[in-house]
Amino acid sequence: MMSVAALVGVTVVAGLRPPAVPLMVQDPYISFWSPVDKLNEGYPMRWSGQGIGWSGVFNVDGQCYRWLGPASGSCATAANQTALVVDATKTTYTFSAGGVELDVSFRTPSVMDPKPDFATLSLPLTYVTYSIAAVDGGTHAVSVYFDSTAEPAVNSTDVVGSWERSNTTTLSIMKIGSPGVFDNQNGDNISWGKFIIAFLNGGQSSLGANAMDARIAFNTNEKLPADNYTFRSVDQGYPVAAYATPVSQVGATPVVTTFLIGFDEGDAAIRYFGTNFPPLWRHLFATIESAASTAMTGIATITKKCDDFDAQLKANMTAKGQTPLYGEMGALAYRQVTGGMKLVYNNIKGQYWTFLKEISSDGDVSTVDVIYPASPAILYYSPQLYQTLLLPLLAYANNETAPYGAPVNYNLAWAPHHLGRWPVCNLAPNHQEQMPVEETANLLLNIRYITRAEQSTTWLQPYWRLLDIWSNYLISALPDPGNQLCTDDFEGPSPHNSNLAVKGIVALGAYSQLMTQIGNYAAGNAYMSIAKNFADAWVINSTDASGTHTKLQYNLTGTWSQKYNLVWQPILGLDLVPSSVIEMDMKYYRTKMQTFGLPLDSRSLFTKTDWSMWTAAMAPQDQFIEITNAVYAWTNVTTSRVPWSDWYWTDKPTAKGFKARPVIGGIFVKMLMP
């Protein structure tokens, strides 16, 4: 591999080794990753760390070679993994053994379009494709095997599982999981629904047999066991759904087989103030059989769409960042963003809504200061999709919860923090984690971006009164936000926070633009005048006595912090804080760089991946490259083998906390820059 750059003691190379590799990443519950360098060195896991009992083997001329999972059954021989490529919607592994080469890809068709293709985007399915070819000039008899236990559908292996078969005209479908139903659970692991394997008729399959029996049968060239419908606890023999492709004579021309793995959670995905919303795919397809048939029938079209999207993402990000490392980072981040969301059907309003989980930190539903850092990825590809993400929050704050059966009276003058604990929205306003300036500014900034990108404000018609309340709240709370929490509350209190203040000020400028867009020029001019006055005060209050940088807090000389919230000024075309102030800070940040990046502020050597890339987006190109290289280097060598952490130490390759959070979408922010 070609060396791209060198940091202190760290060589940065093109060819990212992910901390964890996305396999089947569909939503906050169905989020399965490989935490090892080689897929056949260990079991996959949920983002939460709970293991998933998958096994994969291929048989060449009677000899078995393992491609997925640790040694199991009688197949102790691991195939040689020769390549790994992570694209936005697809992960591909390459293995060699027995004179053949096997490519295995996991593709989740989660393409975000400017005009969303909700049918494809909501599919609860991942394509698994095998491509096998002889590489020794010979011909070989080859079959490939995959199985799953019921673990994807339970939060404890002592739960009694259940399984069943169904079929369509062309597909055989096995379902294995839990007999449970949607309830008020607040855990990170789902406890209802069925994991599915759907394959074209042909080959071998086995359902309900003990894992070891099914695996040994395939490994020793025996017929797979008969189905066993004695329901028992998941850890009692670990019953599996197993599928083996028909034996093919394989030469130099690749033999390709595709089947589907997926998840059917039933007719409820989110509870919104008393009403259960079905997953959107259920509204569009009614049954998992229909969804699987649609996915398999449309495979050529969907595959081409995904391939084109994957290639374009890497090319566009490489070009914008002027480094291939930025493209690789975007590809790894993409499914972590889409996998943090759940598309549902609001059966009261007849609308498509989207919810996002605050994965691994609080587990909350639609936390505004998690949606905000994730926003660049979604806004860049699909402002219309992002709009569906804001609707549940706007409806809640606008007191539209009565039709759902368990209403609350939202009586705060500022925006909400979140809606409840996943997957239940039921939070009273007095139980919010109050971040008044933070969340109000977050929403106003994101709303303005949507209206600017779409050149339309029609969708905001019910909410002008609400937005007016919020903008006037910001006026009352600024230019000094006082002793308020901000999104970086994990660092503790930070009164008179300079970065929080400038966020609110830029948000007032954004609201001014919004008023002008709808023709209310007087209000637009008034808000802009206030924002400019506040910005002038901010420069005075924030600039350190040394004249070299801005402070962490107005009242703390000698401190500093990343002013990442200022990134919305160039994105939205605002001119509030002088560019000379931003340039001053960027110059100062160069003196604070560590081996793996720029610390968040003067209190600690840890940083945030998303905020660091927001800061980098405002920097001169050479500094953008420097920060990008550092973030990439940490990601490439970290010993924290979890889905990409956004909170890590800049002086060592370990995470401070957090994993799998959709905020990693913040790295796309440079794509929003003019």
Secondary structure in CASP SS format (residue, H / E / C, confidence):
PFRMAT SS
TARGET T0000
AUTHOR 0000-0000-0000
METHOD secondary structure of the structure
MODEL  1
M C 1.00
M C 1.00
S E 1.00
V E 1.00
A E 1.00
A E 1.00
L E 1.00
V C 1.00
G C 1.00
V E 1.00
T E 1.00
V E 1.00
V E 1.00
A C 1.00
G C 1.00
L C 1.00
R C 1.00
P C 1.00
P C 1.00
A C 1.00
V E 1.00
P E 1.00
L E 1.00
M E 1.00
V E 1.00
Q C 1.00
D C 1.00
P C 1.00
Y C 1.00
I C 1.00
S E 1.00
F E 1.00
W E 1.00
S E 1.00
P C 1.00
V C 1.00
D C 1.00
K C 1.00
L H 1.00
N H 1.00
E H 1.00
G C 1.00
Y C 1.00
P C 1.00
M E 1.00
R E 1.00
W C 1.00
S C 1.00
G C 1.00
Q C 1.00
G E 1.00
I C 1.00
G C 1.00
W E 1.00
S E 1.00
G E 1.00
V E 1.00
F E 1.00
N E 1.00
V E 1.00
D C 1.00
G C 1.00
Q E 1.00
C E 1.00
Y E 1.00
R E 1.00
W E 1.00
L E 1.00
G C 1.00
P C 1.00
A C 1.00
S E 1.00
G C 1.00
S C 1.00
C E 1.00
A C 1.00
T C 1.00
A E 1.00
A C 1.00
N E 1.00
Q E 1.00
T E 1.00
A E 1.00
L E 1.00
V E 1.00
V E 1.00
D C 1.00
A C 1.00
T C 1.00
K E 1.00
T E 1.00
T E 1.00
Y E 1.00
T E 1.00
F E 1.00
S E 1.00
A E 1.00
G C 1.00
G C 1.00
V E 1.00
E E 1.00
L E 1.00
D E 1.00
V E 1.00
S E 1.00
F E 1.00
R E 1.00
T C 1.00
P C 1.00
S C 1.00
V C 1.00
M C 1.00
D C 1.00
P C 1.00
K C 1.00
P C 1.00
D C 1.00
F H 1.00
A H 1.00
T H 1.00
L H 1.00
S C 1.00
L C 1.00
P C 1.00
L E 1.00
T E 1.00
Y E 1.00
V E 1.00
T E 1.00
Y E 1.00
S E 1.00
I E 1.00
A E 1.00
A E 1.00
V C 1.00
D C 1.00
G C 1.00
G C 1.00
T C 1.00
H E 1.00
A E 1.00
V E 1.00
S E 1.00
V E 1.00
Y E 1.00
F E 1.00
D E 1.00
S E 1.00
T E 1.00
A C 1.00
E H 1.00
P H 1.00
A H 1.00
V C 1.00
N C 1.00
S C 1.00
T C 1.00
D C 1.00
V C 1.00
V E 1.00
G C 1.00
S E 1.00
W E 1.00
E E 1.00
R E 1.00
S E 1.00
N E 1.00
T C 1.00
T C 1.00
T C 1.00
L E 1.00
S E 1.00
I E 1.00
M E 1.00
K E 1.00
I E 1.00
G E 1.00
S E 1.00
P C 1.00
G C 1.00
V C 1.00
F C 1.00
D C 1.00
N C 1.00
Q C 1.00
N C 1.00
G C 1.00
D C 1.00
N C 1.00
I C 1.00
S C 1.00
W C 1.00
G E 1.00
K E 1.00
F E 1.00
I E 1.00
I E 1.00
A E 1.00
F E 1.00
L E 1.00
N C 1.00
G C 1.00
G C 1.00
Q E 1.00
S E 1.00
S E 1.00
L E 1.00
G E 1.00
A E 1.00
N E 1.00
A H 1.00
M H 1.00
D H 1.00
A H 1.00
R H 1.00
I H 1.00
A H 1.00
F H 1.00
N H 1.00
T C 1.00
N C 1.00
E C 1.00
K C 1.00
L C 1.00
P C 1.00
A C 1.00
D C 1.00
N C 1.00
Y C 1.00
T C 1.00
F C 1.00
R C 1.00
S E 1.00
V C 1.00
D C 1.00
Q C 1.00
G C 1.00
Y C 1.00
P E 1.00
V E 1.00
A E 1.00
A E 1.00
Y E 1.00
A E 1.00
T C 1.00
P C 1.00
V C 1.00
S E 1.00
Q E 1.00
V E 1.00
G C 1.00
A C 1.00
T C 1.00
P C 1.00
V E 1.00
V E 1.00
T E 1.00
T E 1.00
F E 1.00
L E 1.00
I E 1.00
G E 1.00
F E 1.00
D E 1.00
E C 1.00
G C 1.00
D C 1.00
A C 1.00
A C 1.00
I E 1.00
R E 1.00
Y E 1.00
F C 1.00
G C 1.00
T E 1.00
N E 1.00
F E 1.00
P C 1.00
P E 1.00
L H 1.00
W H 1.00
R H 1.00
H H 1.00
L H 1.00
F H 1.00
A C 1.00
T C 1.00
I H 1.00
E H 1.00
S H 1.00
A H 1.00
A H 1.00
S H 1.00
T H 1.00
A H 1.00
M H 1.00
T H 1.00
G C 1.00
I H 1.00
A H 1.00
T H 1.00
I H 1.00
T H 1.00
K H 1.00
K H 1.00
C H 1.00
D H 1.00
D H 1.00
F H 1.00
D H 1.00
A H 1.00
Q H 1.00
L H 1.00
K H 1.00
A H 1.00
N H 1.00
M H 1.00
T H 1.00
A H 1.00
K H 1.00
G H 1.00
Q C 1.00
T C 1.00
P H 1.00
L H 1.00
Y H 1.00
G H 1.00
E H 1.00
M H 1.00
G H 1.00
A H 1.00
L H 1.00
A H 1.00
Y H 1.00
R H 1.00
Q H 1.00
V H 1.00
T H 1.00
G C 1.00
G C 1.00
M E 1.00
K E 1.00
L E 1.00
V E 1.00
Y E 1.00
N E 1.00
N C 1.00
I C 1.00
K C 1.00
G C 1.00
Q E 1.00
Y E 1.00
W E 1.00
T E 1.00
F E 1.00
L E 1.00
K E 1.00
E C 1.00
I C 1.00
S C 1.00
S C 1.00
D C 1.00
G C 1.00
D E 1.00
V E 1.00
S C 1.00
T C 1.00
V H 1.00
D H 1.00
V H 1.00
I H 1.00
Y H 1.00
P H 1.00
A H 1.00
S H 1.00
P H 1.00
A H 1.00
I H 1.00
L H 1.00
Y H 1.00
Y H 1.00
S C 1.00
P H 1.00
Q H 1.00
L H 1.00
Y H 1.00
Q H 1.00
T H 1.00
L H 1.00
L H 1.00
L H 1.00
P H 1.00
L H 1.00
L H 1.00
A H 1.00
Y H 1.00
A H 1.00
N C 1.00
N C 1.00
E C 1.00
T C 1.00
A H 1.00
P H 1.00
Y H 1.00
G C 1.00
A C 1.00
P C 1.00
V C 1.00
N C 1.00
Y C 1.00
N C 1.00
L C 1.00
A C 1.00
W C 1.00
A C 1.00
P C 1.00
H C 1.00
H C 1.00
L C 1.00
G E 1.00
R E 1.00
W C 1.00
P C 1.00
V E 1.00
C E 1.00
N C 1.00
L C 1.00
A C 1.00
P H 1.00
N H 1.00
H H 1.00
Q C 1.00
E C 1.00
Q C 1.00
M C 1.00
P H 1.00
V H 1.00
E H 1.00
E H 1.00
T H 1.00
A H 1.00
N H 1.00
L H 1.00
L H 1.00
L H 1.00
N H 1.00
I H 1.00
R H 1.00
Y H 1.00
I H 1.00
T H 1.00
R H 1.00
A H 1.00
E H 1.00
Q C 1.00
S C 1.00
T C 1.00
T H 1.00
W H 1.00
L H 1.00
Q H 1.00
P H 1.00
Y H 1.00
W H 1.00
R H 1.00
L H 1.00
L H 1.00
D H 1.00
I H 1.00
W H 1.00
S H 1.00
N H 1.00
Y H 1.00
L H 1.00
I H 1.00
S H 1.00
A H 1.00
L C 1.00
P C 1.00
D C 1.00
P C 1.00
G C 1.00
N C 1.00
Q C 1.00
L C 1.00
C C 1.00
T C 1.00
D C 1.00
D H 1.00
F H 1.00
E H 1.00
G C 1.00
P C 1.00
S C 1.00
P C 1.00
H C 1.00
N E 1.00
S H 1.00
N H 1.00
L H 1.00
A H 1.00
V H 1.00
K H 1.00
G H 1.00
I H 1.00
V H 1.00
A H 1.00
L H 1.00
G H 1.00
A H 1.00
Y H 1.00
S H 1.00
Q H 1.00
L H 1.00
M H 1.00
T H 1.00
Q H 1.00
I C 1.00
G C 1.00
N C 1.00
Y H 1.00
A H 1.00
A H 1.00
G H 1.00
N H 1.00
A H 1.00
Y H 1.00
M H 1.00
S H 1.00
I H 1.00
A H 1.00
K H 1.00
N H 1.00
F H 1.00
A H 1.00
D H 1.00
A H 1.00
W H 1.00
V H 1.00
I H 1.00
N H 1.00
S H 1.00
T E 1.00
D C 1.00
A C 1.00
S C 1.00
G C 1.00
T C 1.00
H C 1.00
T E 1.00
K C 1.00
L C 1.00
Q E 1.00
Y C 1.00
N C 1.00
L C 1.00
T C 1.00
G C 1.00
T C 1.00
W C 1.00
S E 1.00
Q C 1.00
K C 1.00
Y H 1.00
N H 1.00
L H 1.00
V H 1.00
W H 1.00
Q H 1.00
P H 1.00
I H 1.00
L H 1.00
G C 1.00
L C 1.00
D C 1.00
L C 1.00
V C 1.00
P C 1.00
S H 1.00
S H 1.00
V H 1.00
I H 1.00
E H 1.00
M H 1.00
D H 1.00
M H 1.00
K H 1.00
Y H 1.00
Y H 1.00
R H 1.00
T H 1.00
K H 1.00
M C 1.00
Q E 1.00
T C 1.00
F C 1.00
G E 1.00
L C 1.00
P C 1.00
L C 1.00
D E 1.00
S C 1.00
R C 1.00
S E 1.00
L C 1.00
F E 1.00
T E 1.00
K E 1.00
T H 1.00
D H 1.00
W H 1.00
S H 1.00
M H 1.00
W H 1.00
T H 1.00
A H 1.00
A H 1.00
M H 1.00
A C 1.00
P C 1.00
Q H 1.00
D H 1.00
Q H 1.00
F H 1.00
I H 1.00
E H 1.00
I H 1.00
T H 1.00
N H 1.00
A H 1.00
V H 1.00
Y H 1.00
A H 1.00
W H 1.00
T H 1.00
N H 1.00
V H 1.00
T C 1.00
T C 1.00
S C 1.00
R C 1.00
V C 1.00
P C 1.00
W C 1.00
S C 1.00
D C 1.00
W E 1.00
Y E 1.00
W E 1.00
T C 1.00
D C 1.00
K C 1.00
P C 1.00
T C 1.00
A E 1.00
K E 1.00
G E 1.00
F C 1.00
K C 1.00
A C 1.00
R C 1.00
P H 1.00
V H 1.00
I H 1.00
G H 1.00
G H 1.00
I H 1.00
F H 1.00
V H 1.00
K H 1.00
M H 1.00
L H 1.00
M C 1.00
P C 1.00
END
